[in-house]
């Protein structure tokens, strides 16, 4: 009788643990599945410019508004490129590859990541109940954004404001 109660208790405990599974974490999803607004699609416009003369510029049908953002040109200018030149990533690619390029880098990184995940695949019950241990495995490689912001500010680096810590 006592053996039957023990087995029943273990079965209930296992079922209770299995019911605690929360599914796949949404942070690992690369696509937006929510119906709300996409905060990354909101792009602020540039400040209005005061014309040097009272004459209005010639209209350009199909042209762009001068106050509209141009993220590609802004990125080129921020990286020290020539906005008026034909778009080319040659300079940046040659600078990034100045110490050589491994043509097989994707396969090497995939193999190293698979080896890392095998070594950090969770404990026995986590594997048995297929709990996702992704965040635990990579927690040592994550960046604490507020600690990094404080470190940069202590060094005197000008940083933009950050949202408050929750």
Secondary structure, DSSP 4 states (H G I P E B T S, - for coil): -HHHHHHHHHHHHHHHHHHT---S-GGG--S---SS--TTS--PPPPP---SSSSPPPP-TT---TTS--HHHHHHHHTT--TTSPP--HHHHHHHTTT---TTHHHHHHHHHHHHHHHT---HHHHHTT---HHHHTGGG---HHHHHHHHHHTT------PPP-
